[in-house]
């Protein structure tokens, strides 16, 4: 998708994900990325890397930027997002949108008040292989069961940083529900958002963190499909998969191998692969965000409303676990 015009795009937060956004933006023609670090001592370092910098969002707006990507820690998302909307930015907030649905909805109300656009960075929606999964899904007929899983080992995520000091280990910011909310978002996006759910959350003490290490969610989608989601921080060999079972066969997406396996009744197994890189996936999401003002066609980009939906499921999962029963999901509409 080509850009509609030249743009200055601000990235607030210059940790690992912020730097990836800046690098992707730098490769786009007619785009000037502006780096706004939370630690001012990083300004010189970012300038040496060739980025235009600003001390804060107000300075970035004065430089002519009207797009902002927020890549700060989750606990800062609402305050940072409110400031960006107040300054007239359209905003893309890295997932999760906030720490819970009620605070995320504050951002949606501010965007509506200012007549601005707010989106959430759930970039798996721009995965070519997951797009293939959605495209071929109808071939298995009506799906009766779907299992979604994302398993990895938290200490391997950021080898250069003690994992117990990261936001992943902090109550209210981390835990597998928020960290791996991609899976919740994709299940709702593809199969529909549920009304009620059951869940089980566990901290087995293996990582010595205060957040949940394992989460299992179970619900019925609007069309009757049963959906099961398993997330964990403990698996040494990473896995990211979605498998759907239907009346005519099965289909599986492997997000690590980047392929889709389709097995239909009476037909040979088919494998569809993608060579897409993580940066290419982020690039496609970025282009959808930058063109969102003028293109009326619906892109896969997660809206602020959907960002609230995913968080409402996480909130309900905590409540269902605490009460040991099925609970209704409060979507904060």
MIMAR-194126 format. One line per 8 residues: number of its first residue (from 0); their letters; for each residue y negated, z, x of N, C-alpha, C, O. Coordinates in pm, whole numbers, plus 50000, padded with zeros to 5 digits. Atoms other than C-alpha are relative to their C-alpha. Last residue first. Example, Ala and Ser with C-alpha at 12.3 -4.5 7.8 and 13.67 -1.06 7.14 Angstrom:
REM residues 2
1 = SA = 50119,49994,49918,50106,50714,51367,49891,50073,49923,49780,50090,49974 ~ 50119,50000,50089,50450,50780,51230,49880,50000,50090,49882,50066,50194 $
//
This chain:
REM residues 333
332 = XXXXXXXX = 50074,50115,50051,50007,52546,48072,49874,50045,49927,49799,49961,49877 ~ 50144,49978,49983,50126,52841,48283,49916,49882,49951,49815,49848,50013 ~ 50061,50109,49924,50485,52708,48308,49847,50008,50011,49787,49918,50069 ~ 50138,50000,50047,50650,53034,48210,49921,49899,50082,49883,49926,50196 ~ 50094,50040,49895,51023,52974,48257,49861,49989,49940,49841,49918,49842 ~ 50082,50117,50031,51249,53164,48019,49901,49975,50113,49857,50068,50180 ~ 50138,49977,50043,51502,53406,48164,49932,49868,49968,49972,49762,50017 ~ 50073,50125,50017,51883,53419,48201,49859,50032,49949,49841,50115,49861 $
324 = XXXXXXXX = 49977,50075,50123,52003,53762,48310,49921,49869,50002,49835,49849,50087 ~ 49859,50035,50012,52040,54001,48601,50030,49929,49868,50130,49956,49802 ~ 49953,49953,50131,51689,54140,48547,50147,49969,49975,50203,50011,49873 ~ 50032,49858,50018,51583,54120,48913,50058,50055,49870,50101,50171,49865 ~ 49919,49922,49906,51764,53788,48968,49977,50149,49978,50073,50227,49974 ~ 49861,50006,50047,51616,53636,48653,50091,50081,50091,50182,50149,50043 ~ 49987,49914,50117,51268,53755,48755,50144,50003,49950,50196,50110,49916 ~ 50012,49860,49954,51294,53607,49103,50020,50096,49884,50087,50199,49897 $
316 = XXXXXXXX = 49879,49968,49925,51425,53279,48961,49997,50144,50051,50098,50213,50049 ~ 49895,49967,50096,51147,53273,48702,50129,50039,50072,50203,50126,50026 ~ 50035,49871,50061,50883,53287,48975,50110,50046,49905,50150,50163,49906 ~ 49977,49897,49898,51059,53007,49164,49969,50139,49946,50043,50234,49970 ~ 49855,49986,49987,51075,52796,48847,50033,50107,50103,50124,50187,50081 ~ 49956,49924,50118,50705,52864,48783,50152,50019,50003,50202,50123,49961 ~ 50021,49858,49972,50636,52749,49140,50044,50087,49883,50095,50198,49903 ~ 49903,49959,49898,50794,52411,49072,49987,50148,50032,50087,50218,50049 $
308 = XXXXXXXX = 49865,49999,50059,50598,52373,48746,50104,50051,50102,50186,50137,50070 ~ 49986,49877,50079,50270,52471,48914,50140,50011,49941,50199,50119,49940 ~ 49998,49892,49902,50310,52195,49171,50015,50135,49933,50086,50222,49983 ~ 49860,49990,49954,50399,51962,48885,50014,50106,50108,50119,50169,50120 ~ 49920,49948,50112,50060,52034,48725,50146,50017,50043,50209,50118,50011 ~ 50020,49856,50005,49887,51986,49059,50081,50064,49890,50133,50175,49906 ~ 50128,49956,50055,50042,51642,49074,49987,50152,50010,50084,50222,50036 ~ 49989,49881,50086,50330,51542,49301,49861,50044,49956,49774,50067,50040 $
300 = XXXXXXXX = 50074,49884,49951,50279,51189,49435,50006,50117,49901,49980,50100,49782 ~ 49913,49882,49995,50551,50954,49305,49928,50129,50040,49986,50237,50033 ~ 49929,49996,49873,50281,50706,49204,50093,50121,49998,50082,50206,49910 ~ 49943,49870,49964,50172,50635,48847,50076,49989,50131,50169,49909,50141 ~ 49855,49996,50012,49958,50321,48818,50052,50133,50054,49997,50187,50150 ~ 49961,49930,50123,49587,50391,48770,50151,50008,49984,50201,50088,49904 ~ 49879,50062,50055,49487,50303,49126,50050,50081,49881,50077,50200,49894 ~ 50027,50130,50064,49123,50393,49194,50123,49938,49937,50110,49859,49843 $
292 = XXXXXXXX = 50121,50007,50080,49107,50761,49282,49990,49872,49919,49936,49871,49808 ~ 49983,49940,50132,49469,50794,49393,49878,49990,49912,49891,49996,49790 ~ 50024,50101,50101,49431,50549,49680,50002,50055,49857,49986,49980,49761 ~ 50131,50061,49975,49389,50819,49942,49966,49893,49897,49848,49868,49870 ~ 50108,49904,50020,49675,51027,49800,49863,49932,50013,49776,49952,49929 ~ 50005,49975,50145,49916,50735,49770,49886,50096,49967,49817,50079,49866 ~ 50061,50118,50062,49830,50634,50127,49989,50017,49849,49889,49978,49789 ~ 50143,49999,49970,49902,50987,50249,49929,49883,49935,49820,49899,49879 $
284 = XXXXXXXX = 50061,49898,50084,50241,50995,50074,49848,50001,50020,49773,50011,49923 ~ 49999,50052,50138,50336,50665,50234,49939,50100,49903,49868,50061,49810 ~ 50101,50106,50011,50229,50793,50577,49992,49947,49857,49882,49929,49803 ~ 50130,49934,50016,50431,51112,50531,49888,49898,49985,49794,49919,49909 ~ 49998,49937,50132,50746,50905,50474,49866,50070,49973,49811,50059,49863 ~ 50017,50108,50097,50663,50687,50774,49998,50055,49857,49923,50008,49773 ~ 50140,50040,49998,50613,50999,50986,49972,49887,49901,49866,49883,49840 ~ 50079,49898,50068,50951,51135,50881,49853,49962,49995,49786,49986,49895 $
276 = XXXXXXXX = 50024,49880,49922,51117,50808,50982,49920,50101,49918,49866,50067,49812 ~ 50132,49940,50010,51262,50542,50750,49991,50128,50084,50084,50208,50085 ~ 50042,49967,49864,51580,50376,50875,49863,50067,50002,49803,50083,50108 ~ 50141,50023,49971,51736,50376,50529,49972,50042,50142,50026,50141,50191 ~ 50064,49922,49895,52100,50342,50428,49854,49963,50016,49811,49854,49978 ~ 50133,50058,49980,52287,50234,50115,49925,50090,50099,49911,50210,50077 ~ 50090,49913,49923,52660,50304,50108,49870,49925,50025,49870,49813,50076 ~ 50114,50068,49941,52890,50155,49843,49910,50102,50070,49887,50211,50019 $
268 = XXXXXXXX = 50114,49914,49967,53239,50278,49756,49890,49919,50068,49917,49835,50154 ~ 50002,49942,49865,53465,50009,49616,49875,50083,50022,49770,50058,49963 ~ 50075,50081,49902,53471,49967,49237,50007,50065,50138,50022,50186,50149 ~ 49942,50132,49981,53717,50082,48966,49927,49912,50098,49958,49793,50107 ~ 49862,50017,50046,53503,50377,48853,50045,49855,50020,49982,49763,49970 ~ 49984,50030,50142,53181,50391,49053,50146,49973,49968,50222,49925,50053 ~ 49859,50022,50030,53118,50559,49388,50017,49984,49849,50003,50080,49773 ~ 49975,50026,50143,52762,50536,49520,50147,49968,49982,50199,49875,50043 $
260 = XXXXXXXX = 49863,50045,50023,52678,50692,49859,50022,49989,49849,50005,50086,49775 ~ 49951,49973,50135,52309,50717,49951,50141,49942,49989,50166,49830,50032 ~ 49926,50104,50071,52168,50736,50303,50044,50050,49862,50035,50168,49830 ~ 50092,50098,50058,51917,50918,50519,50076,49885,49934,50044,49768,49953 ~ 49948,50130,49958,52180,51100,50730,49913,49886,49948,49922,49773,49996 ~ 49997,49996,49853,51963,51409,50689,50054,49870,50056,49997,49814,50150 ~ 50134,50008,49945,51860,51355,50328,49993,50008,50150,49890,49977,50208 ~ 49996,49917,49880,52210,51275,50211,49866,49985,50070,49838,49881,50130 $
252 = XXXXXXXX = 50106,50022,49903,52193,51145,49854,50017,50097,50115,50033,50217,50093 ~ 50043,49893,49910,52516,51135,49657,49889,49952,50091,49899,49846,50152 ~ 50096,50050,49903,52620,50931,49353,49950,50117,50082,49921,50224,50028 ~ 50084,49901,49933,52922,50981,49132,49904,49930,50095,49928,49818,50141 ~ 49984,49984,49857,53113,50775,48877,49911,50110,50056,49860,50194,49982 ~ 49950,50122,49935,53112,50627,48527,50017,50015,50151,50060,49920,50217 ~ 49882,50049,50071,53081,50943,48313,50060,49875,50065,50175,49842,50039 ~ 50021,50060,50130,52845,51104,48561,50128,49943,49941,50234,49951,50002 $
244 = XXXXXXXX = 49871,50040,50055,52844,51341,48858,49977,49947,49858,49920,50016,49773 ~ 49996,50006,50146,52525,51376,49062,50134,49943,49955,50184,49847,50012 ~ 49883,50073,50050,52507,51487,49426,50005,50010,49848,50000,50119,49791 ~ 50005,49997,50145,52189,51589,49607,50114,49913,49949,50123,49796,49984 ~ 49928,50096,50084,52206,51673,49974,49969,50020,49853,49929,50128,49809 ~ 50097,50024,50110,52026,51842,50263,50060,49891,49914,50062,49774,49954 ~ 49957,50089,50107,52255,52000,50525,49888,49987,49897,49822,50085,49863 ~ 50086,50025,50116,52176,52162,50859,50063,49902,49900,50134,49809,49938 $
236 = XXXXXXXX = 50003,50147,50006,52459,52282,51087,49923,49961,49875,49972,49982,49764 ~ 50035,50052,49867,52379,52647,51164,49997,49849,50006,49918,49791,50081 ~ 49900,50099,49961,52364,52760,50801,49960,49931,50131,49851,49874,50142 ~ 49895,49944,49914,52169,53085,50754,50097,49898,50057,50175,49932,50146 ~ 50055,49996,49864,51828,53002,50602,50109,50023,50105,50076,50037,50223 ~ 49980,49887,49908,51973,52911,50262,49938,49975,50136,49916,49861,50178 ~ 50091,50005,49886,51919,52710,49944,50036,50113,50096,50067,50224,50051 ~ 49969,49899,49900,52165,52629,49665,49912,49979,50123,49904,49868,50177 $
228 = XXXXXXXX = 50074,50013,49874,52059,52445,49350,50037,50115,50092,50032,50231,50052 ~ 49975,49886,49912,52280,52385,49043,49928,49974,50132,49939,49865,50189 ~ 50057,50014,49866,52176,52156,48757,50023,50129,50078,49990,50238,50031 ~ 49999,49870,49934,52368,52107,48432,49959,49982,50145,50013,49895,50214 ~ 49936,49994,49869,52262,51785,48261,49992,50141,50056,49885,50202,50057 ~ 49869,49934,50006,52178,51831,47892,50074,50008,50132,50181,50068,50138 ~ 49902,50092,50057,51894,51579,47866,50140,50058,49997,50236,49988,49964 ~ 50030,50039,50140,51628,51850,47909,50102,49907,49935,50122,49914,49814 $
220 = XXXXXXXX = 50113,50092,50007,51795,51992,48224,49979,49954,49854,50068,49971,49771 ~ 49967,50121,50075,52028,52294,48199,49874,49916,49988,49771,49964,49939 ~ 50068,50025,50128,51983,52558,48465,50055,49876,49932,50133,49800,49990 ~ 49918,50078,50092,52131,52724,48774,49926,49984,49869,49875,50081,49813 ~ 50062,50017,50132,51961,52863,49082,50089,49912,49914,50156,49821,49964 ~ 49922,50092,50084,52122,52998,49401,49938,50000,49861,49925,50105,49798 ~ 50034,50006,50142,51904,53148,49672,50092,49902,49931,50119,49793,49982 ~ 49919,50090,50082,51990,53266,50023,49948,50003,49856,49910,50108,49806 $
212 = XXXXXXXX = 49937,50094,49907,51787,53430,50301,50079,49893,49925,50100,49783,49977 ~ 49864,50041,50034,51550,53611,50063,50050,49894,50100,49978,49800,50134 ~ 49992,50093,50112,51246,53763,50235,50145,49959,49973,50234,49990,50052 ~ 50020,49929,50126,51204,54074,50450,50011,49911,49877,49998,49959,49764 ~ 50126,50037,50061,51352,53936,50772,49991,50068,49863,50091,50121,49813 ~ 50096,49889,49992,51622,54082,50995,49861,49958,49954,49761,49985,50020 ~ 50117,50047,49926,51799,53745,51028,49896,50110,50020,49796,50090,50089 ~ 49962,50068,49876,52150,53853,50931,49881,49962,50086,49893,49953,50208 $
204 = XXXXXXXX = 50038,49925,49881,52037,54114,50681,50031,49931,50131,50016,49992,50237 ~ 49881,49940,49940,52232,53961,50392,49969,50079,50126,50059,50141,50184 ~ 50036,49979,49861,51920,53895,50188,50116,50076,50062,50135,50194,50036 ~ 49934,49906,49909,52039,53745,49863,49926,50007,50134,49878,49907,50187 ~ 50068,50003,49871,51895,53579,49554,50063,50106,50091,50097,50215,50045 ~ 49951,49891,49915,52097,53497,49243,49935,49983,50137,49948,49878,50199 ~ 50010,50008,49855,51957,53287,48962,50066,50119,50067,50093,50222,50005 ~ 49937,49883,49941,51972,53195,48595,49987,49988,50152,49970,49878,50204 $
196 = XXXXXXXX = 49912,50009,49884,51740,52949,48424,50065,50135,50029,50023,50239,49979 ~ 49947,49870,49959,51539,52868,48112,50086,49981,50124,50127,49869,50155 ~ 50068,49895,50077,51316,52584,47988,50043,50140,50043,49963,50233,50041 ~ 49923,49918,50095,51411,52320,48243,49914,50101,49926,49799,50126,49963 ~ 50031,49858,49976,51195,52048,48402,50068,50086,49894,50056,50059,49775 ~ 50078,49934,50104,51345,51699,48405,49988,50149,50024,50075,50211,50087 ~ 49915,49968,50116,51623,51528,48600,49926,50070,49886,49983,50092,49779 ~ 49900,50102,50031,51433,51343,48874,50072,50027,49868,50097,49935,49791 $
188 = XXXXXXXX = 50059,50135,50006,51109,51541,48901,50101,49896,49953,50069,49810,49871 ~ 50082,50010,50121,51266,51877,48820,49944,49861,49979,49938,49811,49866 ~ 49910,49985,50115,51543,51835,49077,49921,49989,49870,49966,49923,49776 ~ 49926,50125,50019,51295,51697,49332,50093,50007,49880,50108,49909,49806 ~ 50088,50107,50048,51055,51989,49289,50078,49873,49970,50060,49812,49865 ~ 50036,49965,50138,51327,52253,49321,49915,49889,49940,49939,49846,49826 ~ 49880,50022,50081,51463,52080,49631,49974,50032,49853,50022,49960,49764 ~ 49975,50144,50014,51118,52051,49791,50117,49975,49904,50109,49889,49816 $
180 = XXXXXXXX = 50038,50037,50137,51069,52424,49720,50011,49850,49976,50008,49805,49862 ~ 49918,50117,50034,51256,52492,50044,49975,49955,49856,50066,49909,49787 ~ 49987,50089,49884,51001,52728,50199,50072,49870,49964,50036,49763,50013 ~ 50127,50068,49971,50903,52880,49865,50014,49899,50113,49962,49788,50105 ~ 50053,50059,50124,51252,52965,49737,49871,49923,50026,49856,49810,49980 ~ 49951,50136,50023,51395,53006,50088,49943,49937,49873,49929,49815,49866 ~ 49875,49997,50073,51176,53302,50172,50041,49859,49962,49957,49770,49953 ~ 49882,50074,49958,50814,53285,50270,50121,50026,49913,50109,50055,49794 $
172 = XXXXXXXX = 50035,50128,49939,50467,53378,50151,50123,49915,50029,50122,49793,50008 ~ 50114,50060,50069,50498,53674,49914,49955,49868,50058,49876,49797,49995 ~ 49991,49993,50147,50719,53868,50153,49874,49941,49937,49763,49965,49984 ~ 50093,49907,50066,50676,53745,50513,50019,50000,49848,50019,49893,49787 ~ 49942,49866,50002,50967,53597,50709,49918,50099,49920,49959,50214,49903 ~ 49868,50004,50066,50884,53234,50636,50060,50140,49984,50136,50165,49891 ~ 50019,49971,50143,50519,53306,50724,50132,50001,49926,50143,50065,49821 ~ 50047,50113,50080,50626,53321,51088,49982,50041,49855,50030,50146,49812 $
164 = XXXXXXXX = 50147,49994,50009,50643,53636,51301,49945,49887,49913,49824,49883,49888 ~ 50035,49881,50078,51018,53685,51242,49849,50018,49986,49803,50097,49903 ~ 49993,50029,50143,51069,53325,51352,49964,50121,49915,49918,50105,49801 ~ 49904,49903,50056,50941,53391,51703,50004,49989,49848,49901,50006,49782 ~ 50068,49889,50067,50756,53065,51788,50104,50097,49945,50198,50054,49879 ~ 50106,49950,49913,50853,52786,52032,49926,50121,49941,49831,50170,50001 ~ 49945,49932,49882,51190,52725,51862,49894,50061,50091,49923,50153,50167 ~ 50113,50004,49906,51021,52650,51528,50041,50074,50126,50007,50191,50143 $
156 = XXXXXXXX = 50110,50077,50057,51290,52565,51274,49886,49981,50098,49837,49870,50118 ~ 50010,50133,49938,51591,52673,51481,49878,49921,49953,49847,49817,50011 ~ 50045,49990,49861,51546,53044,51400,49988,49865,50072,49919,49855,50173 ~ 50142,49974,49982,51559,52953,51026,49958,50012,50147,49854,49957,50183 ~ 50004,49872,49929,51906,52798,51030,49855,50028,50041,49800,49960,50127 ~ 50039,50013,49859,51952,52525,50770,49990,50140,50060,50010,50240,49992 ~ 49952,49890,49917,52085,52463,50420,49959,49974,50144,49975,49863,50195 ~ 50072,50012,49874,51934,52251,50145,50034,50124,50082,49998,50236,50047 $
148 = XXXXXXXX = 49992,49896,49898,52151,52192,49842,49913,49967,50121,49899,49851,50160 ~ 50102,50023,49899,52133,52014,49509,50013,50110,50104,50025,50227,50068 ~ 50013,49891,49903,52431,51995,49275,49902,49957,50108,49915,49850,50167 ~ 50070,50035,49876,52411,51784,48960,50000,50123,50091,49970,50233,50047 ~ 50019,49892,49903,52641,51795,48657,49933,49945,50125,49964,49836,50172 ~ 49968,49871,50061,52685,51600,48333,49977,50116,50097,49961,50230,50054 ~ 49957,49899,49903,52511,51278,48435,50027,50132,49928,49947,50177,49846 ~ 50061,49870,50026,52504,51009,48166,50055,50104,50096,50176,50127,50102 $
140 = XXXXXXXX = 50001,49960,50139,52613,50682,48323,49933,50135,49983,49863,50182,50073 ~ 49887,49908,50020,52691,50651,48694,50010,50044,49854,50096,50125,49820 ~ 49871,50069,49996,52478,50335,48713,50118,50094,49979,50227,50048,49943 ~ 49953,50040,50133,52168,50524,48593,50138,49934,50000,50205,49930,49897 ~ 49949,49891,50082,52143,50697,48936,50050,49955,49862,50156,50000,49820 ~ 49860,50025,50034,52101,50371,49132,50060,50106,49909,50171,50088,49859 ~ 49983,50137,50051,51720,50371,49139,50142,49974,49952,50162,49910,49850 ~ 50058,50009,50136,51687,50749,49167,50025,49862,49939,50052,49849,49820 $
132 = XXXXXXXX = 49920,49913,50086,51924,50757,49467,49951,49991,49856,50031,49974,49764 ~ 49877,50075,50031,51744,50458,49620,50091,50080,49908,50152,50025,49817 ~ 50041,50103,50095,51415,50650,49595,50120,49914,49959,50134,49878,49843 ~ 50003,49931,50129,51591,50940,49768,49953,49905,49889,49997,49917,49775 ~ 49862,49976,50044,51681,50700,50050,50004,50075,49867,50090,50047,49784 ~ 49938,50125,50045,51326,50566,50078,50141,50023,49949,50182,49963,49849 ~ 49881,50036,49922,51183,50918,50094,50062,49872,49944,50091,49864,49825 ~ 50026,50130,49936,50840,50923,49929,50112,49961,50096,50097,49869,50176 $
124 = XXXXXXXX = 50015,50099,50107,50930,51199,49680,49974,49860,50057,49989,49761,49986 ~ 49867,50058,50026,51051,51392,49984,49995,49897,49888,50082,49810,49879 ~ 49984,50138,49950,50679,51423,50063,50141,49944,49988,50163,49826,50016 ~ 49853,50000,50009,50611,51719,49839,50048,49863,50044,50082,49779,49961 ~ 49926,50075,49899,50250,51756,49952,50150,50022,49994,50206,50093,50077 ~ 49918,49912,49917,50083,51873,49632,50085,49915,50094,50142,49813,50054 ~ 49859,50038,49988,49797,51696,49454,50071,50097,50094,50007,50177,50164 ~ 49921,49911,49916,49449,51781,49329,50146,49961,49996,50203,49940,49889 $
116 = XXXXXXXX = 49855,50014,50005,49196,51532,49194,50066,50097,50097,50021,50114,50210 ~ 49940,50044,49874,48833,51607,49114,50152,49997,49986,50207,50046,49887 ~ 49960,50140,50019,48637,51635,48790,50052,49939,50130,50018,49827,50166 ~ 50081,50082,49909,48475,51960,48916,50030,49851,49985,49971,49769,50056 ~ 50142,49965,50016,48601,52169,48622,49910,49908,50083,49802,49870,50038 ~ 50043,50057,50128,48936,51988,48627,49851,50026,49978,49778,49938,49930 ~ 50003,50145,49985,48981,52063,48998,49950,49933,49872,49870,49840,49877 ~ 50118,50034,49921,48884,52428,48938,49989,49848,50019,49879,49793,50011 $
108 = XXXXXXXX = 50118,49981,50084,49137,52464,48656,49872,49963,50076,49781,49903,50018 ~ 50006,50110,50099,49411,52310,48868,49877,50012,49911,49813,49912,49877 ~ 50041,50123,49933,49334,52547,49156,49988,49884,49902,49893,49806,49909 ~ 50143,49983,49972,49350,52854,48931,49946,49874,50068,49835,49830,50038 ~ 50072,50054,50115,49688,52721,48811,49849,50018,50015,49773,49942,49956 ~ 50011,50145,49986,49824,52780,49159,49920,49939,49887,49845,49843,49907 ~ 50109,50027,49906,49743,53150,49125,49984,49850,50024,49872,49804,50047 ~ 50127,49960,50060,49949,53175,48806,49884,49976,50096,49777,49933,50053 $
100 = XXXXXXXX = 50054,50098,50095,50236,52968,48943,49863,50039,49947,49777,49953,49928 ~ 49938,49993,50132,50309,53175,49253,49926,49907,49904,49822,49851,49939 ~ 49887,49907,49992,50248,53184,49630,50069,50018,49865,50183,50064,49860 ~ 50051,49862,49989,50037,52869,49621,50121,50092,50007,50235,50045,50019 ~ 50141,50005,50038,50084,52489,49623,49932,50136,50015,49815,50144,50052 ~ 50022,49986,50143,50412,52519,49812,49851,50010,49970,49772,50048,50056 ~ 49915,49916,50084,50385,52262,49953,50027,50133,50073,50026,50135,50196 ~ 49860,49996,49957,50094,52118,50149,50080,50094,49909,50028,50194,49859 $
92 = XXXXXXXX = 49961,49871,49947,49779,52081,49942,50147,49995,50041,50232,49956,49961 ~ 49853,50001,49990,49631,51734,49890,50038,50130,50069,50005,50151,50186 ~ 49921,49912,49914,49269,51767,49776,50150,49970,49989,50203,49950,49880 ~ 49868,50013,50059,48989,51548,49642,50097,50065,50099,50077,50056,50220 ~ 49884,50071,49945,48685,51702,49804,50107,49976,49894,50130,50062,49810 ~ 49987,50137,50050,48358,51789,49631,50114,49919,50056,50114,49797,50043 ~ 50075,50091,49913,48249,52099,49826,50019,49853,49961,49963,49765,50027 ~ 50143,49968,50013,48358,52334,49546,49913,49903,50080,49801,49873,50041 $
84 = XXXXXXXX = 50046,50054,50128,48697,52158,49541,49849,50026,49980,49777,49940,49931 ~ 50000,50146,49991,48746,52226,49912,49950,49937,49870,49869,49844,49874 ~ 50114,50041,49918,48643,52591,49877,49990,49849,50008,49880,49793,49998 ~ 50121,49976,50079,48887,52640,49589,49875,49958,50077,49784,49897,50020 ~ 50010,50105,50101,49165,52479,49792,49875,50015,49915,49808,49916,49886 ~ 50039,50124,49932,49105,52704,50092,49981,49886,49900,49888,49806,49911 ~ 50137,49986,49950,49106,53019,49877,49952,49870,50065,49839,49827,50041 ~ 50091,49993,50115,49417,52902,49689,49856,50011,50046,49770,49936,49999 $
76 = XXXXXXXX = 50016,50125,50073,49607,52780,49994,49899,50008,49886,49818,49916,49868 ~ 50140,50045,49995,49547,53082,50218,49974,49882,49906,49858,49844,49887 ~ 50084,49896,50058,49872,53267,50139,49853,49959,49995,49775,50018,49920 ~ 49991,49999,50147,50066,52945,50201,49903,50100,49938,49841,50070,49836 ~ 49890,49918,50050,49952,52916,50563,49992,50012,49848,49883,50008,49790 ~ 50007,49862,49953,49712,52628,50628,50122,50078,49950,50207,50022,49880 ~ 49875,49972,49929,49785,52258,50587,49996,50138,50064,50046,50158,50174 ~ 49996,49858,49965,49521,52159,50332,50138,50032,50056,50239,50022,49987 $
68 = XXXXXXXX = 49860,49959,49998,49457,51784,50329,50004,50144,50049,49957,50173,50158 ~ 49959,49886,49918,49099,51706,50232,50150,50024,49983,50201,50032,49871 ~ 49858,49971,50019,48940,51383,50109,50037,50116,50092,49992,50122,50206 ~ 49982,49962,50141,48563,51339,50064,50147,50022,49964,50180,50044,49848 ~ 49861,49996,50046,48453,51325,50428,50006,50042,49854,49934,50133,49811 ~ 49969,50109,50092,48095,51220,50499,50142,49996,49950,50184,49897,49889 ~ 49967,50119,49920,48016,51425,50810,50040,49882,49912,50063,49772,49962 ~ 50127,50054,49952,47843,51681,50584,50021,49875,50086,49932,49791,50097 $
60 = XXXXXXXX = 50062,50069,50113,48178,51730,50408,49868,49936,50042,49836,49825,49999 ~ 49924,50124,50022,48338,51810,50744,49942,49920,49884,49933,49798,49892 ~ 50041,50096,49897,48060,52060,50820,50074,49868,49982,50015,49761,50002 ~ 50138,50038,50031,48121,52238,50490,49949,49897,50101,49882,49801,50063 ~ 50001,50105,50102,48495,52232,50549,49859,49953,49966,49837,49836,49936 ~ 49954,49955,50131,48463,52427,50873,49991,49885,49901,49946,49775,49936 ~ 49976,49857,49994,48398,52393,51247,50054,50055,49869,50126,50155,49868 ~ 50106,49929,50072,48442,52019,51240,50036,50147,50001,50153,50185,50002 $
52 = XXXXXXXX = 49978,49864,50048,48643,51796,51471,49879,50050,49922,49768,49999,49934 ~ 50128,49947,50045,48679,51426,51548,50028,50139,49942,50128,50158,49872 ~ 50034,49984,50141,49014,51385,51714,49854,50041,49983,49799,50117,50062 ~ 50064,50119,50056,49085,51238,52057,49960,50011,49855,49927,49910,49793 ~ 49894,50086,50053,49338,51488,52191,49943,49876,49930,50017,49790,49884 ~ 49934,50063,49885,49061,51635,52405,50115,49910,49957,50152,49817,50029 ~ 50090,50105,49953,48867,51698,52083,50060,49926,50119,50045,49804,50131 ~ 49987,50111,50095,49166,51888,51947,49909,49884,50038,49946,49767,50022 $
44 = XXXXXXXX = 49866,50060,49981,49178,52111,52257,50018,49878,49910,50069,49776,49955 ~ 50005,50079,49877,48802,52173,52237,50132,49928,50024,50134,49811,50063 ~ 50089,50116,50015,48822,52280,51873,50002,49911,50124,50018,49790,50114 ~ 49923,50125,49993,49126,52504,51926,49912,49876,49993,49961,49765,50015 ~ 49971,50030,49860,48915,52810,52015,50081,49871,50015,50095,49820,50126 ~ 50105,50083,49942,48781,52793,51659,50025,49966,50147,49971,49867,50197 ~ 50042,49929,49878,49107,52920,51513,49902,49911,50076,49939,49803,50123 ~ 50035,49866,50046,49140,52792,51155,49956,50087,50119,49876,50179,50103 $
36 = XXXXXXXX = 49904,49894,49970,49125,52437,51285,49955,50134,49943,49836,50157,49925 ~ 50069,49873,50020,48929,52165,51107,50100,50112,50027,50177,50149,49938 ~ 49919,49880,49985,49039,51822,51230,49914,50125,49983,49809,50138,50047 ~ 50086,49892,49951,48861,51514,51096,50083,50128,50002,50133,50172,49898 ~ 49959,49863,50031,49070,51200,51058,49904,50101,50063,49856,50082,50175 ~ 50048,49908,49897,48883,50867,51059,50046,50141,49961,49990,50200,49868 ~ 49999,49857,50033,49070,50603,50862,49949,50079,50121,49989,50055,50234 ~ 50117,49965,50081,48994,50230,50872,50000,50145,49953,49934,50179,49855 $
28 = XXXXXXXX = 50126,50072,49977,49342,50148,51001,49891,50048,49904,49918,50085,49790 ~ 50041,50084,50113,49605,50421,50972,49869,49928,50031,49774,49991,50078 ~ 49935,50132,49990,49756,50548,51298,49960,49905,49888,49991,49786,49893 ~ 50058,50072,49886,49509,50837,51323,50058,49861,50013,49994,49770,50066 ~ 50130,50054,50040,49609,50952,50975,49940,49914,50110,49878,49811,50083 ~ 49973,50108,50095,49971,50993,51087,49869,49934,49957,49861,49811,49951 ~ 49941,50111,49926,49865,51194,51392,50028,49881,49910,50004,49766,49948 ~ 50105,50062,49918,49633,51415,51188,50053,49879,50075,49986,49776,50083 $
20 = XXXXXXXX = 50091,50071,50090,49903,51484,50928,49893,49926,50080,49863,49809,50053 ~ 49928,50119,50046,50150,51570,51202,49913,49918,49905,49910,49795,49914 ~ 50004,50099,49893,49894,51800,51361,50075,49873,49961,50035,49763,49998 ~ 50134,50057,49996,49851,51982,51031,49987,49892,50107,49925,49789,50084 ~ 50008,50096,50111,50228,52027,50999,49861,49936,49996,49849,49817,49964 ~ 49908,50112,49983,50257,52181,51347,49988,49897,49889,49985,49776,49916 ~ 49869,49961,49946,49945,52396,51324,50090,49877,50005,50040,49765,50008 ~ 49953,50091,49896,49606,52235,51277,50122,50057,50072,50139,50041,50193 $
12 = XXXXXXXX = 49879,49939,49945,49481,52378,50950,50062,49906,50099,50096,49793,50064 ~ 50029,49858,49978,49231,52192,50733,50129,50070,50040,50226,50074,49964 ~ 49877,49921,50000,49280,51818,50768,49963,50142,50037,49919,50169,50149 ~ 49999,49870,49934,48974,51618,50667,50139,50062,49991,50203,50058,49886 ~ 49905,49908,50063,48993,51249,50583,50007,50128,50083,50037,50125,50202 ~ 49989,49888,49909,48709,51009,50652,50083,50106,49929,50050,50149,49818 ~ 50013,49862,50046,48766,50691,50459,50003,50095,50118,50068,50069,50220 ~ 49994,49907,49889,48747,50311,50491,49971,50142,49950,49894,50159,49855 $
4 = XXXXX = 50119,50009,49916,48822,50120,50175,50015,50101,50113,50110,50179,50116 ~ 50103,50069,50076,49097,50046,49922,49870,49989,50078,49793,49895,50056 ~ 50107,49911,50040,49374,50126,50165,49890,49923,49929,49865,49806,49959 ~ 50120,50003,49917,49672,49895,50166,49896,50098,49949,49894,50133,49831 ~ 50120,50000,50085,50000,50000,50000,49876,50000,50088,49856,50096,50163 $
//
